[in-house]
Amino acid sequence: MLTINVAVLLAVIVVLRLRRRTEARSRLDEKLTGVLVLALGVLLAPTAFGQWLADALGEVAHGITQSSKD
């Protein structure tokens, strides 16, 4: 249960950081946002929602790959 709460907190932080204007970001801000997104991915991956999201994205990628071959 704690993992979900930390994941929600990280998701809110990421959304707030990404809403800022691009011109106002420094390289350090961009690196920090990247680290936060990576940490969010690591926290979500073992959850049921993370598995569902990975499966859904896999299906989308498979559909795109199949449509490009035709």
Biopython code that builds the backbone (N, CA, C, O; Angstrom):
import numpy as np
from Bio.PDB.StructureBuilder import StructureBuilder

atoms = [
    (1, "MET", "N", (0.820, -1.182, 0.000)),
    (1, "MET", "CA", (0.000, 0.000, 0.000)),
    (1, "MET", "C", (0.866, 1.249, 0.000)),
    (1, "MET", "O", (0.504, 2.249, -0.619)),
    (2, "LEU", "N", (1.977, 1.211, 0.667)),
    (2, "LEU", "CA", (2.872, 2.364, 0.713)),
    (2, "LEU", "C", (3.432, 2.674, -0.664)),
    (2, "LEU", "O", (3.634, 3.843, -0.994)),
    (3, "THR", "N", (3.685, 1.662, -1.470)),
    (3, "THR", "CA", (4.213, 1.877, -2.815)),
    (3, "THR", "C", (3.246, 2.686, -3.662)),
    (3, "THR", "O", (3.671, 3.570, -4.406)),
    (4, "ILE", "N", (1.976, 2.404, -3.564)),
    (4, "ILE", "CA", (0.981, 3.140, -4.345)),
    (4, "ILE", "C", (0.944, 4.598, -3.906)),
    (4, "ILE", "O", (0.863, 5.487, -4.754)),
    (5, "ASN", "N", (1.001, 4.867, -2.607)),
    (5, "ASN", "CA", (0.967, 6.240, -2.125)),
    (5, "ASN", "C", (2.189, 7.022, -2.594)),
    (5, "ASN", "O", (2.058, 8.175, -3.006)),
    (6, "VAL", "N", (3.350, 6.431, -2.543)),
    (6, "VAL", "CA", (4.562, 7.086, -3.022)),
    (6, "VAL", "C", (4.477, 7.283, -4.532)),
    (6, "VAL", "O", (4.915, 8.310, -5.049)),
    (7, "ALA", "N", (3.925, 6.319, -5.232)),
    (7, "ALA", "CA", (3.778, 6.434, -6.677)),
    (7, "ALA", "C", (2.826, 7.574, -7.033)),
    (7, "ALA", "O", (3.081, 8.322, -7.977)),
    (8, "VAL", "N", (1.749, 7.709, -6.295)),
    (8, "VAL", "CA", (0.804, 8.808, -6.553)),
    (8, "VAL", "C", (1.474, 10.148, -6.279)),
    (8, "VAL", "O", (1.313, 11.092, -7.052)),
    (9, "LEU", "N", (2.213, 10.235, -5.200)),
    (9, "LEU", "CA", (2.933, 11.467, -4.886)),
    (9, "LEU", "C", (3.931, 11.806, -5.989)),
    (9, "LEU", "O", (4.006, 12.957, -6.421)),
    (10, "LEU", "N", (4.694, 10.826, -6.448)),
    (10, "LEU", "CA", (5.642, 11.060, -7.535)),
    (10, "LEU", "C", (4.935, 11.465, -8.824)),
    (10, "LEU", "O", (5.421, 12.325, -9.558)),
    (11, "ALA", "N", (3.801, 10.852, -9.098)),
    (11, "ALA", "CA", (3.047, 11.213, -10.306)),
    (11, "ALA", "C", (2.589, 12.665, -10.245)),
    (11, "ALA", "O", (2.657, 13.376, -11.248)),
    (12, "VAL", "N", (2.128, 13.106, -9.096)),
    (12, "VAL", "CA", (1.710, 14.498, -8.942)),
    (12, "VAL", "C", (2.897, 15.431, -9.124)),
    (12, "VAL", "O", (2.777, 16.459, -9.791)),
    (13, "ILE", "N", (4.032, 15.092, -8.547)),
    (13, "ILE", "CA", (5.235, 15.924, -8.692)),
    (13, "ILE", "C", (5.659, 16.000, -10.144)),
    (13, "ILE", "O", (6.003, 17.077, -10.631)),
    (14, "VAL", "N", (5.642, 14.873, -10.845)),
    (14, "VAL", "CA", (6.036, 14.858, -12.253)),
    (14, "VAL", "C", (5.101, 15.723, -13.089)),
    (14, "VAL", "O", (5.555, 16.494, -13.934)),
    (15, "VAL", "N", (3.804, 15.597, -12.858)),
    (15, "VAL", "CA", (2.835, 16.401, -13.619)),
    (15, "VAL", "C", (3.058, 17.890, -13.357)),
    (15, "VAL", "O", (3.038, 18.696, -14.287)),
    (16, "LEU", "N", (3.268, 18.245, -12.116)),
    (16, "LEU", "CA", (3.508, 19.657, -11.799)),
    (16, "LEU", "C", (4.793, 20.167, -12.433)),
    (16, "LEU", "O", (4.841, 21.300, -12.914)),
    (17, "ARG", "N", (5.828, 19.346, -12.438)),
    (17, "ARG", "CA", (7.100, 19.768, -13.044)),
    (17, "ARG", "C", (6.987, 19.880, -14.559)),
    (17, "ARG", "O", (7.599, 20.761, -15.163)),
    (18, "LEU", "N", (6.211, 18.995, -15.175)),
    (18, "LEU", "CA", (6.081, 19.031, -16.633)),
    (18, "LEU", "C", (5.160, 20.155, -17.111)),
    (18, "LEU", "O", (5.202, 20.525, -18.284)),
    (19, "ARG", "N", (4.344, 20.692, -16.236)),
    (19, "ARG", "CA", (3.465, 21.799, -16.628)),
    (19, "ARG", "C", (4.225, 23.104, -16.774)),
    (19, "ARG", "O", (3.734, 24.040, -17.405)),
    (20, "ARG", "N", (5.420, 23.178, -16.195)),
    (20, "ARG", "CA", (6.209, 24.402, -16.302)),
    (20, "ARG", "C", (6.641, 24.629, -17.743)),
    (20, "ARG", "O", (6.747, 23.684, -18.525)),
    (21, "ARG", "N", (6.884, 25.859, -18.080)),
    (21, "ARG", "CA", (7.316, 26.185, -19.436)),
    (21, "ARG", "C", (8.702, 25.617, -19.701)),
    (21, "ARG", "O", (9.552, 25.590, -18.811)),
    (22, "THR", "N", (8.920, 25.173, -20.909)),
    (22, "THR", "CA", (10.185, 24.536, -21.280)),
    (22, "THR", "C", (11.342, 25.514, -21.191)),
    (22, "THR", "O", (12.436, 25.134, -20.775)),
    (23, "GLU", "N", (11.123, 26.777, -21.578)),
    (23, "GLU", "CA", (12.198, 27.756, -21.583)),
    (23, "GLU", "C", (12.735, 28.033, -20.181)),
    (23, "GLU", "O", (13.884, 28.445, -20.021)),
    (24, "ALA", "N", (11.902, 27.807, -19.171)),
    (24, "ALA", "CA", (12.297, 28.129, -17.804)),
    (24, "ALA", "C", (13.093, 27.008, -17.137)),
    (24, "ALA", "O", (13.501, 27.154, -15.985)),
    (25, "ARG", "N", (13.320, 25.904, -17.825)),
    (25, "ARG", "CA", (14.003, 24.761, -17.209)),
    (25, "ARG", "C", (15.501, 24.811, -17.464)),
    (25, "ARG", "O", (15.957, 25.204, -18.538)),
    (26, "SER", "N", (16.246, 24.406, -16.461)),
    (26, "SER", "CA", (17.690, 24.257, -16.626)),
    (26, "SER", "C", (17.991, 22.773, -16.874)),
    (26, "SER", "O", (17.101, 21.926, -16.804)),
    (27, "ARG", "N", (19.237, 22.485, -17.158)),
    (27, "ARG", "CA", (19.606, 21.077, -17.362)),
    (27, "ARG", "C", (19.389, 20.269, -16.091)),
    (27, "ARG", "O", (18.979, 19.110, -16.148)),
    (28, "LEU", "N", (19.664, 20.881, -14.948)),
    (28, "LEU", "CA", (19.461, 20.183, -13.678)),
    (28, "LEU", "C", (17.987, 19.860, -13.471)),
    (28, "LEU", "O", (17.648, 18.770, -13.009)),
    (29, "ASP", "N", (17.106, 20.803, -13.812)),
    (29, "ASP", "CA", (15.664, 20.539, -13.712)),
    (29, "ASP", "C", (15.254, 19.383, -14.606)),
    (29, "ASP", "O", (14.473, 18.528, -14.190)),
    (30, "GLU", "N", (15.765, 19.346, -15.819)),
    (30, "GLU", "CA", (15.417, 18.266, -16.748)),
    (30, "GLU", "C", (15.932, 16.928, -16.250)),
    (30, "GLU", "O", (15.238, 15.918, -16.362)),
    (31, "LYS", "N", (17.152, 16.906, -15.696)),
    (31, "LYS", "CA", (17.700, 15.658, -15.164)),
    (31, "LYS", "C", (16.893, 15.181, -13.966)),
    (31, "LYS", "O", (16.632, 13.985, -13.830)),
    (32, "LEU", "N", (16.495, 16.108, -13.095)),
    (32, "LEU", "CA", (15.702, 15.738, -11.927)),
    (32, "LEU", "C", (14.351, 15.176, -12.349)),
    (32, "LEU", "O", (13.879, 14.193, -11.778)),
    (33, "THR", "N", (13.731, 15.792, -13.341)),
    (33, "THR", "CA", (12.450, 15.279, -13.839)),
    (33, "THR", "C", (12.628, 13.877, -14.421)),
    (33, "THR", "O", (11.781, 13.009, -14.212)),
    (34, "GLY", "N", (13.712, 13.653, -15.140)),
    (34, "GLY", "CA", (13.991, 12.323, -15.680)),
    (34, "GLY", "C", (14.166, 11.286, -14.584)),
    (34, "GLY", "O", (13.663, 10.169, -14.702)),
    (35, "VAL", "N", (14.864, 11.639, -13.532)),
    (35, "VAL", "CA", (15.068, 10.717, -12.406)),
    (35, "VAL", "C", (13.733, 10.431, -11.713)),
    (35, "VAL", "O", (13.462, 9.292, -11.334)),
    (36, "LEU", "N", (12.906, 11.455, -11.549)),
    (36, "LEU", "CA", (11.599, 11.249, -10.924)),
    (36, "LEU", "C", (10.709, 10.338, -11.765)),
    (36, "LEU", "O", (10.012, 9.479, -11.224)),
    (37, "VAL", "N", (10.731, 10.521, -13.077)),
    (37, "VAL", "CA", (9.935, 9.665, -13.962)),
    (37, "VAL", "C", (10.443, 8.225, -13.909)),
    (37, "VAL", "O", (9.646, 7.287, -13.902)),
    (38, "LEU", "N", (11.746, 8.049, -13.873)),
    (38, "LEU", "CA", (12.318, 6.708, -13.767)),
    (38, "LEU", "C", (11.916, 6.053, -12.446)),
    (38, "LEU", "O", (11.554, 4.877, -12.422)),
    (39, "ALA", "N", (11.978, 6.809, -11.349)),
    (39, "ALA", "CA", (11.575, 6.271, -10.051)),
    (39, "ALA", "C", (10.090, 5.905, -10.056)),
    (39, "ALA", "O", (9.700, 4.886, -9.485)),
    (40, "LEU", "N", (9.269, 6.728, -10.694)),
    (40, "LEU", "CA", (7.839, 6.425, -10.797)),
    (40, "LEU", "C", (7.627, 5.130, -11.564)),
    (40, "LEU", "O", (6.798, 4.307, -11.176)),
    (41, "GLY", "N", (8.366, 4.944, -12.643)),
    (41, "GLY", "CA", (8.253, 3.704, -13.414)),
    (41, "GLY", "C", (8.646, 2.482, -12.612)),
    (41, "GLY", "O", (8.004, 1.436, -12.706)),
    (42, "VAL", "N", (9.703, 2.614, -11.820)),
    (42, "VAL", "CA", (10.160, 1.491, -10.988)),
    (42, "VAL", "C", (9.116, 1.153, -9.923)),
    (42, "VAL", "O", (8.911, -0.016, -9.599)),
    (43, "LEU", "N", (8.460, 2.173, -9.385)),
    (43, "LEU", "CA", (7.441, 1.916, -8.364)),
    (43, "LEU", "C", (6.172, 1.328, -8.961)),
    (43, "LEU", "O", (5.518, 0.506, -8.318)),
    (44, "LEU", "N", (5.806, 1.730, -10.174)),
    (44, "LEU", "CA", (4.571, 1.241, -10.782)),
    (44, "LEU", "C", (4.714, -0.128, -11.425)),
    (44, "LEU", "O", (3.733, -0.865, -11.517)),
    (45, "ALA", "N", (5.901, -0.483, -11.870)),
    (45, "ALA", "CA", (6.095, -1.716, -12.635)),
    (45, "ALA", "C", (5.586, -2.976, -11.931)),
    (45, "ALA", "O", (4.926, -3.782, -12.587)),
    (46, "PRO", "N", (5.845, -3.196, -10.656)),
    (46, "PRO", "CA", (5.392, -4.457, -10.041)),
    (46, "PRO", "C", (3.925, -4.468, -9.632)),
    (46, "PRO", "O", (3.429, -5.506, -9.193)),
    (47, "THR", "N", (3.221, -3.359, -9.760)),
    (47, "THR", "CA", (1.821, -3.317, -9.348)),
    (47, "THR", "C", (0.922, -3.858, -10.465)),
    (47, "THR", "O", (1.358, -4.014, -11.605)),
    (48, "ALA", "N", (-0.327, -4.139, -10.123)),
    (48, "ALA", "CA", (-1.287, -4.625, -11.122)),
    (48, "ALA", "C", (-1.517, -3.557, -12.194)),
    (48, "ALA", "O", (-1.621, -3.877, -13.378)),
    (49, "PHE", "N", (-1.596, -2.296, -11.780)),
    (49, "PHE", "CA", (-1.768, -1.212, -12.746)),
    (49, "PHE", "C", (-0.562, -1.120, -13.676)),
    (49, "PHE", "O", (-0.716, -0.907, -14.878)),
    (50, "GLY", "N", (0.625, -1.279, -13.124)),
    (50, "GLY", "CA", (1.835, -1.238, -13.938)),
    (50, "GLY", "C", (1.879, -2.368, -14.958)),
    (50, "GLY", "O", (2.303, -2.164, -16.096)),
    (51, "GLN", "N", (1.448, -3.549, -14.559)),
    (51, "GLN", "CA", (1.413, -4.683, -15.478)),
    (51, "GLN", "C", (0.374, -4.464, -16.571)),
    (51, "GLN", "O", (0.613, -4.793, -17.733)),
    (52, "TRP", "N", (-0.783, -3.908, -16.199)),
    (52, "TRP", "CA", (-1.825, -3.614, -17.183)),
    (52, "TRP", "C", (-1.321, -2.568, -18.174)),
    (52, "TRP", "O", (-1.535, -2.702, -19.379)),
    (53, "LEU", "N", (-0.656, -1.534, -17.675)),
    (53, "LEU", "CA", (-0.130, -0.478, -18.534)),
    (53, "LEU", "C", (0.932, -1.023, -19.485)),
    (53, "LEU", "O", (0.948, -0.666, -20.663)),
    (54, "ALA", "N", (1.808, -1.874, -18.990)),
    (54, "ALA", "CA", (2.834, -2.475, -19.838)),
    (54, "ALA", "C", (2.200, -3.345, -20.922)),
    (54, "ALA", "O", (2.631, -3.312, -22.075)),
    (55, "ASP", "N", (1.187, -4.117, -20.561)),
    (55, "ASP", "CA", (0.499, -4.953, -21.548)),
    (55, "ASP", "C", (-0.202, -4.098, -22.610)),
    (55, "ASP", "O", (-0.151, -4.406, -23.801)),
    (56, "ALA", "N", (-0.856, -3.019, -22.162)),
    (56, "ALA", "CA", (-1.555, -2.134, -23.102)),
    (56, "ALA", "C", (-0.567, -1.465, -24.059)),
    (56, "ALA", "O", (-0.816, -1.401, -25.263)),
    (57, "LEU", "N", (0.535, -0.974, -23.536)),
    (57, "LEU", "CA", (1.539, -0.339, -24.392)),
    (57, "LEU", "C", (2.176, -1.356, -25.337)),
    (57, "LEU", "O", (2.518, -1.024, -26.473)),
    (58, "GLY", "N", (2.336, -2.588, -24.871)),
    (58, "GLY", "CA", (2.856, -3.642, -25.731)),
    (58, "GLY", "C", (1.921, -3.936, -26.887)),
    (58, "GLY", "O", (2.367, -4.130, -28.018)),
    (59, "GLU", "N", (0.622, -3.968, -26.608)),
    (59, "GLU", "CA", (-0.363, -4.190, -27.671)),
    (59, "GLU", "C", (-0.353, -3.051, -28.689)),
    (59, "GLU", "O", (-0.444, -3.290, -29.894)),
    (60, "VAL", "N", (-0.242, -1.816, -28.207)),
    (60, "VAL", "CA", (-0.180, -0.661, -29.112)),
    (60, "VAL", "C", (1.070, -0.745, -29.986)),
    (60, "VAL", "O", (1.006, -0.527, -31.195)),
    (61, "ALA", "N", (2.195, -1.059, -29.369)),
    (61, "ALA", "CA", (3.438, -1.175, -30.127)),
    (61, "ALA", "C", (3.353, -2.300, -31.154)),
    (61, "ALA", "O", (3.837, -2.162, -32.278)),
    (62, "HIS", "N", (2.741, -3.404, -30.766)),
    (62, "HIS", "CA", (2.584, -4.534, -31.690)),
    (62, "HIS", "C", (1.685, -4.133, -32.864)),
    (62, "HIS", "O", (1.970, -4.474, -34.012)),
    (63, "GLY", "N", (0.606, -3.412, -32.572)),
    (63, "GLY", "CA", (-0.294, -2.957, -33.633)),
    (63, "GLY", "C", (0.395, -2.002, -34.591)),
    (63, "GLY", "O", (0.191, -2.081, -35.803)),
    (64, "ILE", "N", (1.209, -1.100, -34.056)),
    (64, "ILE", "CA", (1.946, -0.165, -34.915)),
    (64, "ILE", "C", (2.949, -0.907, -35.778)),
    (64, "ILE", "O", (3.104, -0.606, -36.961)),
    (65, "THR", "N", (3.629, -1.879, -35.185)),
    (65, "THR", "CA", (4.623, -2.652, -35.937)),
    (65, "THR", "C", (3.949, -3.430, -37.057)),
    (65, "THR", "O", (4.458, -3.479, -38.177)),
    (66, "GLN", "N", (2.786, -4.050, -36.754)),
    (66, "GLN", "CA", (2.081, -4.832, -37.766)),
    (66, "GLN", "C", (1.540, -3.941, -38.887)),
    (66, "GLN", "O", (1.544, -4.336, -40.053)),
    (67, "SER", "N", (1.076, -2.742, -38.532)),
    (67, "SER", "CA", (0.530, -1.847, -39.570)),
    (67, "SER", "C", (1.624, -1.293, -40.466)),
    (67, "SER", "O", (1.372, -0.996, -41.634)),
    (68, "SER", "N", (2.845, -1.148, -39.934)),
    (68, "SER", "CA", (3.935, -0.642, -40.757)),
    (68, "SER", "C", (4.470, -1.714, -41.702)),
    (68, "SER", "O", (5.069, -1.381, -42.724)),
    (69, "LYS", "N", (4.268, -2.997, -41.384)),
    (69, "LYS", "CA", (4.730, -4.085, -42.239)),
    (69, "LYS", "C", (3.797, -4.286, -43.433)),
    (69, "LYS", "O", (4.222, -4.792, -44.472)),
    (70, "ASP", "N", (2.529, -3.894, -43.293)),
    (70, "ASP", "CA", (1.549, -4.120, -44.370)),
    (70, "ASP", "C", (1.706, -3.143, -45.491)),
    (70, "ASP", "O", (0.961, -3.200, -46.469)),
]
sb = StructureBuilder()
sb.init_structure("model")
sb.init_model(0)
sb.init_chain("A")
sb.init_seg("    ")
for serial, (resi, resn, name, xyz) in enumerate(atoms, 1):
    if name == "N":
        sb.init_residue(resn, " ", resi, " ")
    sb.init_atom(name, np.array(xyz, "f"), 0.0, 1.0, " ", f" {name:<3s}", serial, name[0])
structure = sb.get_structure()
